[in-house]
Structures are given as structure tokens and as C-alpha cells.
């Protein structure tokens, strides 16, 4: 017979949400930092293709 699960406390729920939000904030800060370094030309750990004009063969 199925037994109902115990209810998760508000404290535990809030801890999980806070942890998830901290992780998201940390990733957002890293993304902003990487974007700024790319714009200033100081990015060393990120490789991206330069704009190249495509040559067409006729």
C-alpha cells in the first residue's frame, strides 16, 4: 500500500531555493565578466571566430 511522503519544511524549501538562486547569480556574474573581457579584447580563456569575409568561387 502506498504511504504518503512527509511534508518538506519551509526552512528546507527556502534553503534549496536560496542555493539555486546563488548558483544562478554566480553564473550570471561569470557571463557578464566574460562578455566585458571579450569587448575589451582581454579574453584569454575564450576562443571565438573572428569576422572573416567569405570568398565566393565562380
DSSP file (Angstrom, degrees, kcal/mol; ACC not computed):
  #  RESIDUE AA STRUCTURE BP1 BP2  ACC     N-H-->O    O-->H-N    N-H-->O    O-->H-N    TCO  KAPPA ALPHA  PHI   PSI    X-CA   Y-CA   Z-CA
    1    1 A X              0   0    0      0, 0.0     2,-0.1     0, 0.0     0, 0.0   0.000 360.0 360.0 360.0 140.1    0.0    0.0    0.0
    2    2 A X        -     0   0    0      1,-0.0     2,-0.4     0, 0.0     0, 0.0  -0.435 360.0-154.4 -72.1 139.2    1.3    3.5   -0.9
    3    3 A X        -     0   0    0     -2,-0.1     2,-0.0     0, 0.0    -1,-0.0  -0.954  21.0-115.8-115.2 132.0    2.4    5.7    2.0
    4    4 A X        -     0   0    0     -2,-0.4     2,-0.1     1,-0.1     3,-0.1  -0.350  32.4-114.0 -66.8 146.4    2.3    9.5    1.7
    5    5 A X        -     0   0    0      1,-0.1     2,-0.1    -2,-0.0    -1,-0.1  -0.383  34.1 -98.7 -75.6 157.0    5.6   11.3    1.8
    6    6 A X        -     0   0    0      1,-0.1     2,-0.2    -2,-0.1    -1,-0.1  -0.478  43.6-102.7 -74.4 149.0    6.5   13.6    4.7
    7    7 A X        -     0   0    0     -2,-0.1     2,-0.3     1,-0.1    -1,-0.1  -0.507  32.1-121.1 -73.3 136.5    6.0   17.3    4.0
    8    8 A X        -     0   0    0     -2,-0.2    -1,-0.1     1,-0.1    -3,-0.0  -0.610  32.4-116.5 -76.7 135.3    9.1   19.3    3.3
    9    9 A X     >  -     0   0    0     -2,-0.3     4,-2.3     1,-0.1     5,-0.2  -0.286  15.5-118.7 -71.9 157.9    9.6   22.1    5.8
   10   10 A X  H  > S+     0   0    0      1,-0.2     4,-2.8     2,-0.2     5,-0.2   0.863 114.3  56.6 -62.7 -35.9    9.6   25.7    4.8
   11   11 A X  H  > S+     0   0    0      2,-0.2     4,-2.3     1,-0.2    -1,-0.2   0.939 108.5  45.0 -62.7 -46.9   13.1   26.1    6.0
   12   12 A X  H  > S+     0   0    0      2,-0.2     4,-2.2     1,-0.2    -1,-0.2   0.910 113.6  50.7 -63.7 -42.1   14.4   23.3    3.8
   13   13 A X  H  X S+     0   0    0     -4,-2.3     4,-2.3     1,-0.2    -2,-0.2   0.923 111.4  47.8 -60.9 -44.8   12.5   24.6    0.8
   14   14 A X  H  X S+     0   0    0     -4,-2.8     4,-2.6     1,-0.2    -1,-0.2   0.865 109.4  53.6 -65.9 -36.3   13.9   28.1    1.4
   15   15 A X  H  X S+     0   0    0     -4,-2.3     4,-2.4     2,-0.2    -1,-0.2   0.922 109.9  47.6 -62.4 -44.0   17.4   26.7    1.7
   16   16 A X  H  X S+     0   0    0     -4,-2.2     4,-2.3     2,-0.2    -2,-0.2   0.917 113.3  47.2 -65.0 -43.1   17.1   24.9   -1.6
   17   17 A X  H  X S+     0   0    0     -4,-2.3     4,-2.5     2,-0.2    -1,-0.2   0.910 111.9  50.5 -64.7 -41.5   15.7   28.0   -3.4
   18   18 A X  H  X S+     0   0    0     -4,-2.6     4,-2.4     2,-0.2    -2,-0.2   0.899 110.8  49.5 -63.7 -40.4   18.4   30.2   -1.9
   19   19 A X  H  X S+     0   0    0     -4,-2.4     4,-2.3     2,-0.2    -1,-0.2   0.924 111.3  48.6 -63.9 -44.3   21.1   27.8   -3.1
   20   20 A X  H  X S+     0   0    0     -4,-2.3     4,-2.1     1,-0.2    -2,-0.2   0.904 112.3  49.1 -62.1 -42.1   19.6   27.7   -6.6
   21   21 A X  H  X S+     0   0    0     -4,-2.5     4,-2.5     2,-0.2    -1,-0.2   0.885 109.6  51.6 -66.3 -38.8   19.4   31.5   -6.7
   22   22 A X  H  X S+     0   0    0     -4,-2.4     4,-2.4     2,-0.2    -2,-0.2   0.911 109.9  49.6 -63.5 -42.0   23.1   31.8   -5.5
   23   23 A X  H  X S+     0   0    0     -4,-2.3     4,-2.2     2,-0.2    -2,-0.2   0.921 112.0  48.0 -62.2 -43.5   24.2   29.4   -8.3
   24   24 A X  H  X S+     0   0    0     -4,-2.1     4,-2.2     1,-0.2    -2,-0.2   0.899 111.7  50.0 -64.3 -41.3   22.3   31.4  -10.9
   25   25 A X  H  X S+     0   0    0     -4,-2.5     4,-2.3     2,-0.2    -1,-0.2   0.906 109.9  50.9 -63.5 -42.1   23.7   34.7   -9.6
   26   26 A X  H  X S+     0   0    0     -4,-2.4     4,-2.0     1,-0.2    -2,-0.2   0.921 111.3  47.3 -62.4 -44.9   27.3   33.2   -9.7
   27   27 A X  H  X S+     0   0    0     -4,-2.2     4,-2.2     1,-0.2    -1,-0.2   0.875 110.8  52.3 -64.9 -37.5   26.8   32.0  -13.3
   28   28 A X  H  X S+     0   0    0     -4,-2.2     4,-2.4     2,-0.2    -1,-0.2   0.903 108.6  50.2 -65.7 -40.7   25.4   35.4  -14.4
   29   29 A X  H  X S+     0   0    0     -4,-2.3     4,-2.3     1,-0.2    -2,-0.2   0.896 110.4  50.2 -63.8 -39.6   28.4   37.2  -12.9
   30   30 A X  H  X S+     0   0    0     -4,-2.0     4,-2.4     2,-0.2    -2,-0.2   0.907 110.7  49.5 -64.0 -41.0   30.7   34.9  -14.8
   31   31 A X  H  X S+     0   0    0     -4,-2.2     4,-2.4     2,-0.2    -2,-0.2   0.905 111.5  48.3 -65.7 -41.7   28.9   35.6  -18.0
   32   32 A X  H  X S+     0   0    0     -4,-2.4     4,-2.4     2,-0.2    -1,-0.2   0.919 112.0  50.0 -63.3 -43.7   29.0   39.3  -17.5
   33   33 A X  H  X S+     0   0    0     -4,-2.3     4,-2.3     1,-0.2    -2,-0.2   0.913 111.5  47.9 -62.2 -43.9   32.7   39.2  -16.7
   34   34 A X  H  X S+     0   0    0     -4,-2.4     4,-2.2     2,-0.2    -1,-0.2   0.914 111.2  51.1 -64.3 -42.7   33.4   37.1  -19.8
   35   35 A X  H  X S+     0   0    0     -4,-2.4     4,-2.2     1,-0.2    -2,-0.2   0.904 110.6  48.8 -61.1 -42.1   31.3   39.5  -22.0
   36   36 A X  H  X S+     0   0    0     -4,-2.4     4,-1.9     1,-0.2    -1,-0.2   0.907 110.9  49.8 -64.6 -41.6   33.2   42.5  -20.7
   37   37 A X  H  X>S+     0   0    0     -4,-2.3     5,-2.2     1,-0.2     6,-0.9   0.857 110.5  50.5 -68.1 -33.4   36.6   40.9  -21.3
   38   38 A X  H ><5S+     0   0    0     -4,-2.2     3,-0.5     4,-0.2    -1,-0.2   0.919 109.9  50.3 -67.4 -42.8   35.6   40.0  -24.8
   39   39 A X  H 3<5S+     0   0    0     -4,-2.2    -2,-0.2     1,-0.2    -1,-0.2   0.858 113.8  44.4 -64.5 -34.8   34.5   43.5  -25.5
   40   40 A X  H 3<5S-     0   0    0     -4,-1.9    -1,-0.2    -5,-0.2    -2,-0.2   0.585 112.7-119.1 -86.0  -9.3   37.8   44.9  -24.2
   41   41 A X  T <<5S+     0   0    0     -4,-0.8    -3,-0.2    -3,-0.5    -4,-0.1   0.665  83.7 113.3  83.6  16.1   39.8   42.3  -26.1
   42   42 A X      < +     0   0    0     -5,-2.2     2,-0.4    -6,-0.2    -4,-0.2   0.286  34.5 126.7-103.6  10.0   41.3   40.9  -22.9
   43   43 A X        +     0   0    0     -6,-0.9    -9,-0.0     1,-0.2    -8,-0.0  -0.556  21.0 161.7 -73.0 121.9   39.7   37.4  -23.1
   44   44 A X  S    S+     0   0    0     -2,-0.4    -1,-0.2     1,-0.1    -6,-0.0   0.644  70.5  49.8-111.5 -23.7   42.3   34.7  -22.9
   45   45 A X  S    S+     0   0    0      1,-0.1     2,-0.4     2,-0.0    -2,-0.1   0.233  99.6  73.1-101.7  13.4   40.3   31.7  -21.9
   46   46 A X        -     0   0    0    -12,-0.1     2,-0.5     2,-0.0    -1,-0.1  -0.981  61.2-162.3-134.3 122.1   37.6   32.0  -24.6
   47   47 A X        +     0   0    0     -2,-0.4     2,-0.3     2,-0.0    -3,-0.1  -0.894  18.1 164.8-106.7 128.5   38.2   31.3  -28.3
   48   48 A X        -     0   0    0     -2,-0.5     2,-0.1     0, 0.0    -2,-0.0  -0.987  40.6 -97.2-140.7 150.0   35.7   32.7  -30.8
   49   49 A X        -     0   0    0     -2,-0.3     2,-0.1     1,-0.1     3,-0.0  -0.403  35.5-128.9 -70.5 138.5   35.9   33.1  -34.6
   50   50 A X        -     0   0    0     -2,-0.1     2,-0.5     1,-0.1    -1,-0.1  -0.454  37.2 -88.6 -77.6 157.8   36.9   36.5  -35.9
   51   51 A X        -     0   0    0     -2,-0.1     2,-0.4     2,-0.0    -1,-0.1  -0.570  54.1-178.6 -69.7 120.6   34.8   38.1  -38.6
   52   52 A X        -     0   0    0     -2,-0.5     2,-0.5    -3,-0.0    -3,-0.0  -0.960  28.6-121.4-123.0 140.1   36.0   36.9  -41.9
   53   53 A X        -     0   0    0     -2,-0.4     2,-0.3     1,-0.0    -2,-0.0  -0.673  31.4-126.8 -79.8 129.2   34.8   37.9  -45.3
   54   54 A X        -     0   0    0     -2,-0.5     2,-0.5     1,-0.0    -1,-0.0  -0.589  17.2-143.7 -80.0 133.9   33.6   34.9  -47.2
   55   55 A X        -     0   0    0     -2,-0.3     2,-0.4     2,-0.0    -1,-0.0  -0.841  10.8-150.4 -98.7 131.5   35.1   34.4  -50.6
   56   56 A X        -     0   0    0     -2,-0.5     2,-0.5     2,-0.0    -2,-0.0  -0.845   5.9-141.7-103.3 136.4   32.8   33.0  -53.3
   57   57 A X              0   0    0     -2,-0.4    -2,-0.0     1,-0.1     0, 0.0  -0.811 360.0 360.0 -96.6 133.7   34.2   30.9  -56.2
   58   58 A X              0   0    0     -2,-0.5    -1,-0.1     0, 0.0    -2,-0.0   0.403 360.0 360.0-108.7 360.0   32.6   31.5  -59.6
